[in-house]
Amino acid sequence: MVIRYIKYLANLRSIDNNNPQKFICFIVFMSANILRQHFPFFFGPNSQSSVYLDSAATSQKLQSVIAVTQQYYQERAVNVHRSSHQLAASVTEQFEQCRKTIQHFIGAKSHKEIVWTKGATESINLVASGLAKNHFKAGDSILVSALEHHANIVPWQHVAKDLGLQLRVMPVDAMGVLQLEESLQMINSTTALVAVAHVSNALGNINPIAEILSKAKQMGALTLIDGTQAVSHLNVNVQQLDCDFYVFSGHKMFGPTGIGVLYGKYQLLEQLPPYQLGGEMIEKVSFAETTFQAPPLKFEAGTPNIAGVLGIGVASEFIQNNKNTMMQIEETLYQHLLSVLSGIPQVKLWGDKVNSICVQSFTIPGVSHYDLAVLLDKRNIAVRVGHHCAMPLMHELGLDGTVRVSLATYNTKSEINTLGAALIECISLLTEPVTQVETNHSVDKVEQTKLLPIAQSIQQAKTWDQTYRQLMLAGKELARLAEQYKTEVTAVHGCESQVWVHCLLENDRLVLQGDSPSKIVRGLLAVIFEALSGKTSHQVLVFNLAEYLESLHLGRHLSQSRGNGLSAVVDKIMAYCQHPSATQES
Ligand code: PMP
């Protein structure tokens, strides 16, 4: 990388100074490479093989973030706010300085408005549980958008249920873009709180929060903005936005996991009751009475994530110092991604392509997102598929999931090209007819004779490609489950793809049927069904899935989450065998 960078520097003279556009493109491209240097992931053991396009799940970490956290643990590991020795005082100062850094990062009025949490989820829960105690009253409603991450739905749903309030949902159009007019009309005098994402994690849309905030203010509603996907891509100024609360997580902005921020207007933080109780957040304790510190310490019970705070501080400084360059790079990358994806005829793009950060969700009609993810993963391309913790949004769009490519400033056009080429290859693999596979027959004869036909074909497969083709063949042979049986009762939860399993005991022998939009999952179902069909309940209950998959050499091809999905299938079958009448209709 460094050598490539030096080569570009050497070529600088060849830039056409009379063509400013070309020069700007060049500078942006150069900066892209310069910023990539700050992320050791791209120079470590995974650097050659991996194309990381999953930054919305978590971003890669800055060298400076790693250095400051390491330095803390290695050289400065003391507690903050408590001890009076010199090192403790110095680390406490560094820790509190980070609060000021975050204050300036998001344009807050005071550092006292910055509360450390363990992430956006905890920040939202803190506000929700506090407001539940002293803000809402009968007849109030809480307004969220259809685009929200579960973290900005479930706490509000819980509060609404507990207090008998209405949870209302601002709608999206058929592409998943927030319908502003309708949304604004929904904000009325009963609206006690509007909680909305600055940027959708599932689709990348930048929501029109300025308009929403202005209407909410006009109607006297409190506002919480989930900025988790925004802070590393957009300029954020909470005073200009005039939101009441703004939340985000360190790990999506090149910082550590386990650290997050709750910004709140100071008087509102003063009014909120404490979230957790214990050391550090108190002023005075006696058995008769306890008084609490003022915000933000009132919300920071116990020893905080000190290394995390130092890390998020450094990360926010990096973003602030490089924001303009980053935004230019990301725009260039996003436009390139759109052109590569649009060039593949089968790809259907979702969400807002104009007001968007560099995140794009897509589907391929007739191809399971799960199968695509498995094949891309085998090509070392990391994307995320599924509902992206936004199940209600997927439901609105009539989808069971999407493929999400999420870029960050360190990605390159060449990585996007690699994705494009891989997608074309995977789509053709997943749509062409599967044929019998030539396998290696040198498998131990004794082992072979014990195995059933599908299991045998899988065990004989030597490469992932052969295994995958055998799974596809087995899946093709598996009878489809009639639509009437695809119900909540037969649905298996915990898989990356939709799966249904229908069980029946006939004369104490198990009859299994199942289905999934994923060809690979259908293949895996065929493997399990072959092993368990015709068995007695007792035999099923002693079945060891992990051992079985291992004996077929399948374990190494299954990621932890795919493995978990299969465990969920077997758990469902076992639950049926334990209580046949209680768990499924016959
Ligand atoms: N909101 C949004 C928009 C997110 O993308 C995420 C993380 N995917 C969260 C909230 C929750 O963040 P965390 O898991 O870091 O608490």
Residues whose N, C-alpha, C, O or C-beta is under 5 A from the ligand:
A	BS01	PMP	A56 G119 A120 T121 E122 H149 A151 A197 V199 N201 D226 T228 Q229 S249
